[in-house]
Structure formats: structure tokens, C-alpha cells
Amino acid sequence: MLITLVVWALRLPAQNLTIDLADALARAQKYGAQIETANIAAALAREDHAQAKAATLPSVNGFNQFIYTQGNGTASGVFVANDGVHVYNEQLQAHEELLALVRRGEVRLAAAAEAVARARADVAARGLRLTVVQDYYAIAAAQRKTANGERSLGEARQFLDITSKQEHGGEAAHADVIKAQLQVRQRERDVQDGQLAIQRAKIALAVLMFPALRVDYAIVDDLSQLKILPPLPEATVEAQTNSPEVRAAQAGVTQARLGVTVARYGYLPSFGLDVFYGINANQFAGQTNYPTPESGRSTQPDFLVPFRQNLGYSAQATLNIPLWNWGATHSKVKQASLKTRQADLDLTVARKQLEADLASSYQEAQSAFGQVESLRLSSDLAAESLRLTLLRYQAGEATALEVVDAQSTANLSRTAYDDGLLRYRVALAAVQSLTGIL
């Protein structure tokens, strides 16, 4: 019984899902691998920033050590550098690099790197959204072309029916029937190609929208609902303000300049402070309750030191002054300066590229918008021409070749109109992506 139910469930048709453009963008934002990768990079940079800030604060470590030295009858054992056969170290160590409190270059450098990563995540997000729009309307255009192909197929079948009837009545030659049959076969292939194009476009969009591949969904076709193109000056201001590419390049310049500052730290001394608290003794105890054997290190005779205090603290300050490292620091500073020059150049290129992309996309959208109405009118005129030519053929005033030519013209005109709509929506999406609207 259970197996029967499973087989019956597998035979059920899949539940179709209808999505609009906003839903497609939201799904891609959730499941898009490009955005996830960029977000992970931004998260890694954020952790680097946190680690850089933590490095400027005092650190506390627990030091646990036991040293055993072979005995030889002396207080130190065979190794004179040791303090006894048994040495116990149980200490807490607090360390602080004092100059780190005033040298904040590393922290600012990590913050700049985080800003670069966030900007690149925005670049990835915008690129994904633009791709979703292109794939979404590619489905709409493929569906419209398939519908046009089905309409043209119906017109071809109608013409085939007319020629077949006229041939039986002796009013048309068999060549006209052959032309009509060829037209039907071509339109059937066009419909098959259109259906394949729909499936390919759906697969391309599904990869971005779903965690697992599925094509049992439909889209809302709003291709003919044309949105108005914003004025170019307004679009230019928005693009310069919201461009993540420019923002990433600017953050890269800041990062490179801070890299020079950090590289120059190699010329400066380091000043560290360490405080130890715990036990460093031959007995694991806070206090040794028997006279300490004379080892040559005690400043008091045994009878004046009846016990030894083991638990206590010590502190040390270390000043390290760099003197010579064969020009390594100078090389690092020079290298960082070259990276700054490259970052400045990248920023200039990013700004120029933004201006070029916006001008190109805007002109493309403007041109496409200006042609949409002309293409629609051409489509209507071609349909009317086909109707009149078919009537003339039925009246014996037109040839089959004229009808076939009119059918092809009508099909091409309808396809050109849909291509014009797709061209405008894609160009508009490019402008919206550059201006931050998308």
C-alpha cells in the first residue's frame, strides 16, 4: 500500500509556481552563489578588523611548565643554567605592546580592507540582479516569440487549407499547395525552437533563483509595461553617488595609503611590557617550608632564610630598536607606495568606466525606447498587409508567393517588436544597475 502511494505521488504533476520580477530578485539574493561568496569575503575582512583591534589590547596567557634535570649532588643538577632538579613554572602572563596604543595604522588598514570587501559584495549583488533581469525578460521574450510562432503556424495552416480547397476546385496550382506546405513545416520548426528557447531561459534563471534546479514555474510577463528612462543628469549624479565599483576603488586607495603608514612602522622601535604572576620554584607550592639549599644564587645564608616565598610577581619592559635589516623595511615602504599609485590609477579608471558604461547604456535605452512604437506600428501594418494579401489571393489577384512573403514579413515584424521590448528592458536595467535603482 505504501509503495502504491509513493508511485502515485511521483506521477502527480509538479505544482507550478508563478513569480514576478521582484520575487525573482529576492530569490536570487537568497540563493545566489556569487553574493554568498562575496558576503563570505566581507565577513572574513570583518574578522580581520576585529583581530587587528584585539591585537592593540593587553593579552593574558597561562604559562605552565615542568623542567626536570638529571641530578648530580648539586643544587642545580647537571645543567648549571637550571635552578634545580625539579623546576615548576605556573604563571599568568600579561603582555602589552605599549606603542600599539598610539599606532592605529593596522586597525585602520583592516577597516579599509573591510570596506573594500563590502563594496565588492555590493558589486556582486548588482551584477547578479542585472543578470536576473536579463534572464527573466529572456523568458518573457522567448514566450512571446513562441506565441508569435504559433500564430504564424495558424496562419500557415489557414493558407494551406485555402490552397488545398482551391486546388480541388481547379482554381490554384499544386505548386501553391507545396509552398503552403513548406511554410507550415517551417513554422512548426519555429515553434519547436521557441519552446526549446523557453526551457533554456528558464534553466538559466532557475540556477540563480532556487537551491535545487527546477523549471516548473511561470513568470509574470510585464515586458510591454515600459518604464520611463530617468533624465541623464539625474542618472549621472545617482551613478556617481551609488556606484559600488567607485566606492570599492576609493576604499582601495585608502587601504593602499594606510599600507604605506604600516610599512613605515618598521623604522620605529617596539616597546613591550610583560607582567608575570605565579610560581617559579623547585617545589610546587606557594611557600617552601624547609631551608633552601645554597645554590650560589641566594643572597642570604640558609639560617637567615628558613623558608622560601614561591608565589609572587615579576615585570619586564623590552625596547627593541631596529638598526639594520638589509633594506627590507625600505623595500616594503617602496612596495606600499607603488600599490598606492596603482590604487589611484584604479580609481581613475573606475570613474571613467562608470561614465562610459552609463553613457553607452543610456544611449542604448534611449534608442530602443524610441524604436518601440515604430516596431509596434510595423507589426500592425504587417498583419494588415497579410490579411489584405490573403484576401487578394482568394480573389485571384495575388500569387501564393506574395502570401508567403506577407506571412514571413508579419512573423518577422512581430518578432522584431518583441526584440525591441527586450532590448529596452535590458538597457533600462543596465542604467538602473549603474544608478543604484535596481
FENKALIN-V669095 format. One record per residue. RES is the residue in one small letter. NEAR is the number of other C-alpha atoms within 10 Angstrom. Layout:
# FENKALIN-V669095
res=[RES/RES]
near=[NEAR/NEAR]
This chain:
# FENKALIN-V669095
res=[m/l/i/t/l/v/v/w/a/l/r/l/p/a/q/n/l/t/i/d/l/a/d/a/l/a/r/a/q/k/y/g/a/q/i/e/t/a/n/i/a/a/a/l/a/r/e/d/h/a/q/a/k/a/a/t/l/p/s/v/n/g/f/n/q/f/i/y/t/q/g/n/g/t/a/s/g/v/f/v/a/n/d/g/v/h/v/y/n/e/q/l/q/a/h/e/e/l/l/a/l/v/r/r/g/e/v/r/l/a/a/a/a/e/a/v/a/r/a/r/a/d/v/a/a/r/g/l/r/l/t/v/v/q/d/y/y/a/i/a/a/a/q/r/k/t/a/n/g/e/r/s/l/g/e/a/r/q/f/l/d/i/t/s/k/q/e/h/g/g/e/a/a/h/a/d/v/i/k/a/q/l/q/v/r/q/r/e/r/d/v/q/d/g/q/l/a/i/q/r/a/k/i/a/l/a/v/l/m/f/p/a/l/r/v/d/y/a/i/v/d/d/l/s/q/l/k/i/l/p/p/l/p/e/a/t/v/e/a/q/t/n/s/p/e/v/r/a/a/q/a/g/v/t/q/a/r/l/g/v/t/v/a/r/y/g/y/l/p/s/f/g/l/d/v/f/y/g/i/n/a/n/q/f/a/g/q/t/n/y/p/t/p/e/s/g/r/s/t/q/p/d/f/l/v/p/f/r/q/n/l/g/y/s/a/q/a/t/l/n/i/p/l/w/n/w/g/a/t/h/s/k/v/k/q/a/s/l/k/t/r/q/a/d/l/d/l/t/v/a/r/k/q/l/e/a/d/l/a/s/s/y/q/e/a/q/s/a/f/g/q/v/e/s/l/r/l/s/s/d/l/a/a/e/s/l/r/l/t/l/l/r/y/q/a/g/e/a/t/a/l/e/v/v/d/a/q/s/t/a/n/l/s/r/t/a/y/d/d/g/l/l/r/y/r/v/a/l/a/a/v/q/s/l/t/g/i/l]
near=[5/7/8/8/10/10/10/10/11/9/9/8/8/12/8/10/10/11/16/13/16/10/13/21/22/13/18/25/20/15/16/21/16/16/22/16/13/20/19/14/18/21/15/15/21/19/14/18/21/14/13/19/17/12/16/19/14/15/13/14/11/13/14/13/11/13/13/13/16/12/14/11/9/14/18/22/18/15/14/12/8/15/18/24/19/19/20/19/17/19/20/17/18/16/19/19/18/16/14/19/12/8/14/16/20/21/22/19/23/23/22/25/24/23/22/26/24/24/24/22/23/20/21/22/22/23/16/20/23/21/19/24/20/20/21/26/24/24/25/22/26/25/21/21/27/22/16/23/26/18/15/25/23/15/21/26/18/15/26/21/15/18/26/21/14/17/16/11/9/10/13/20/14/15/13/22/21/15/18/25/19/15/21/21/13/16/24/18/13/19/20/15/15/22/18/14/19/22/16/17/22/24/18/19/25/23/17/25/22/16/14/9/14/14/19/15/13/14/18/13/17/12/18/14/9/13/11/9/16/14/9/14/9/10/21/19/11/16/23/18/14/15/21/25/22/24/23/25/23/22/23/25/23/21/24/24/22/23/24/21/18/20/20/17/15/17/14/12/13/16/15/16/15/17/16/20/17/20/24/22/22/19/17/17/15/15/14/17/12/11/14/17/14/14/13/9/7/11/9/10/12/14/9/8/15/12/14/16/13/17/17/12/14/10/12/10/14/11/10/11/12/12/9/9/9/8/8/11/17/15/12/17/20/15/14/22/19/15/19/21/14/15/21/19/13/18/21/15/14/20/18/13/14/20/16/12/15/22/16/15/21/23/16/19/22/16/15/22/22/13/16/22/14/13/21/18/15/19/22/15/15/21/19/14/17/23/17/15/22/25/14/15/20/18/9/12/10/15/15/23/14/15/25/22/13/21/25/17/19/24/23/19/22/24/22/18/24/25/20/24/24/23/22/27/24/24/23/26/22/28/29/22/21/28/23/17/14/15]
